[in-house]
């Protein structure tokens, strides 16, 4: 019988081969396995993490990933549009594994830079482009949340006029603001119109306040803003005039508890945990995917100003949207 002495035990040659293969496989897996903390990752933000809106909400996603997934995601804030490409190039050259950017305004720069650094995966939150092999976009169906915000606005207005201020008229923003008007109409038979204005800025607080004041002068008695720091200016205008304001993206209730009946909140912690988790598993595909009410990415928080009717109407609309009975998504 063909045998070999191995570690003090006589083993058949076939068993030795199997043993060596097993050891080799274990060593191989040990080399290939990569701890979540060892990935080089960064979140690129267009504004400050304390803006009580878009940037703060995305930053909460970073915190969730670092805490629950064991990541060490860095962040850079207040990145100007003129620096988008150079910022993406910088992290690609430094061989980062994952570069996340918060906002559809990053789409064009990512599409231009991503092909240059195939080993770096670029992930755009609210992105509308997916390009193989390494550019992914994930978008919230914001018209859904806009419709819920519109219900709160429609039940808050006495003049029948609401003012809506957006950052830039990109397709997602247009859908959202139009959905707010539709939501207001659905619950208020006396609703007259929505004044829709774009700041063409994400960070001009003075412009946001100026727009808010103008909308008030034109009859609006409820204001809404979705424009990062610029939106804080609109909130200031609402505070000064003591008119209702609808919170959006993050929970803004405590920012002005006397005028905000509720906020439609994006749970970016859950969104980030999902998409970054997919990246860690090697399953993040270079496509554009959408999430919303059905996936549990949106919630509504109410203040003491919210009426039971408001809660009931939001609840009914929520169920109708999830069931597909309300669909305001623009046809592309």
C-alpha angles and dihedrals in degrees: 000000000000107000140158131207108239123172093337095309129099109233133178114251091246091056091051091054092050091048092051091048091051092050090048091051093049092050091047093052090048091055095045098043111099123200115230091237092058094063113102105228137160138186115219114206128190092211143018123301090235098058092112088230139054100350095043090050093051091046088057086060090056091051091050092052093048092048102039103028098036093240126151098213113174124205139211119197138198094030109172122223091246088061099047096099096043091048092052091046091050094057092042091053089048088054098241113179096217132021115186121190125188114224144036088253087078094060100094095045092048092049090053098045104034095073089058094060108039094171092059117076114216115205119188117197107216086011121156099198132079116180126174132275105012116003119093130177125197119187134188114224089242095179086071093058091040090057091054091048088050091056090055091047093047092053092046101052122093097177093051090236126107129185121223123190123189133182102233131351096248116149095261093050093046090052091049097050092044089051091053090057091047091050092051092050092050094064105027118061089187094056111129111180150322121240105216119194133167123215092202084219139082098202110032101111093176091053090050092052092046091053091048092052091048092052090050091051088054094057106274115140097176123054133199129184134185106174110104111238092357087062090060087065090057089050089053090054090052091049093050092051094039093231128141121276127192116221119225141185093004132032102275096166095108092049089072111001093173096061107025115083092182150334132231103224130202111216096216091164088069093042093051093045089055101046097038088046088055089051092052089052092049091244102112103122126206094246139099115257130181133217135180144133095342092055093049095246094126132059136168122228120196133205127209088272093068115104125219089245089057092051092046095049093047089049093051093048091047091057092045092052093049089048091052094244091121117045121163098161109139116243109246 
